[in-house]
Amino acid sequence: MNCRHCHAPLDHVFLDLGFAPPSNAYLDAAGLKAPELYFPLKLYVCEHCWLVQTEDYAKADALFSPDYAYFSSVSQSWQDHAARYVDTISRRLELGPSSFVIEVASNDGYLLKNFVAAGIPCLGIEPTASTAAVAEALGIPVLREFFGKKLGDRLVAEGRQADLILGNNVYAHVPDINDFTAGLKAALKPGGTITLEFPHLMRLIEHRQFDTVYHEHFSYLSLYTVSRIFAAAGLRVWDVEELDTHGGSLRVYGCHAADSRRDSETVAALIAEEERRGLRQRVTYAGFQAQADRVKDDLLGFLIEQKRTGKRVAAYGAAAKGNTLLNYAGVKPDLLPCVCDAAPSKQGKFLPGSHIPILPPSVLAELKPEWVLILPWNIADEVMAQQSLIQQWGGRFVTAVPELRYPG
């Protein structure tokens, strides 16, 4: 296998999580009786451009199917994050009725609805029919397609270049990151701005967030590597912000390479910080497997101890990261009988691989578990506030990453 960006040969394994089904491939009852498709889940690091990437097995159209079950609007904190972004970027770029905004991977309209409310013309690009239909019902125009150079060129031909192109948690999800970036270049007006948000590789390593590795994430990104990918496409990263979302993310601001805007000092400062942390040194990646194994072993030990002592454990949040953790640890319903989730699209289904049933949150009051394992640890505060009723029977919360913790 060669690097998806620079095409250098890949021979250094960063992380090997064995075999797993796609993390968002939830099953219905009939699906439990059919064969389940597993793919290798292994990460390589390119020692030329330092792009961390999955092996080439799963394809995007198999991972992002028409009945895709992830709806962004389920998380109120994520909706709030999107609303703040729209307010801030609209003022910063002076967007108005004569502007045009494109969101790539617009999901269920969680973000673009704020532009619609502000009277700013926009377009969503979203290949999954289940989420696109919800956005369209909100009055958001949506192209139900995957984004890349071909679509970018078509938008140019239609006179629909954008003042702002944004993509939240999509850049890591594209199998051909060069083609995707070329599409951004094509669809961006002269003087326009790109913003992309994605989990920061530096934080993944620092906080042992191996559960954020799954097939839908083709790439794991540093600012250094993103700057290289942008430059190869004729773009430039001119500013960057560090965010708390998803355990530590970046929001990069891009423009055409010849744009008159000067680079913010934060770009060079963060690239230098990445270098100090060893993100361009092979030794940094060598010890991560052992850290992931320690997290997995501690979780298994906790669940086995609760089973032996007769204490009930339920999980909360049927998130992709939870599926990575549970499948790597080999957790089945005997150790974790159910996971509760607020998304109606997931309720009544089963987690891929582990086949743990997904139930509505109201079940917690019936089961009265001694422990609630929060799988999407990045929204643990939101979950604890919403499910504070477990304190009525002495229940406690627990998270597994970056280590066993008992918040609240």
Secondary structure, DSSP 8 states (H G I E B T S, - for coil): -B-TTT--B---EEEEEEEE--TT--B-TGGGGS----EEEEEEE-TTT--EEE-S-S-HHHHS-TT----GGG-HHHHHHHHHHHHHHHHHHT--TT--EEEES-TTSTTHHHHHHTT--EEEE---HHHHHHHHHTT--EE-S--SHHHHHHHHHTT--EEEEEEES-GGG-S-HHHHHHHHHHHEEEEEEEEEEEEBHHHHHHTT-GGG--TT--EEB-HHHHHHHHHHTTEEEEEEEEE-GGGSEEEEEEEETT-S----HHHHHHHHHHHHTTTTSHHHHHTHHHHHHHHHHHHHHHHHHHHHTT--EEEE---HHHHHHHHHHT--TTT---EE-S-TTTTT-B-TTT--BEE-TTHHHHH--SEEEES-GGGHHHHHHHTGGGGGGT-EEEB-SSS-B---
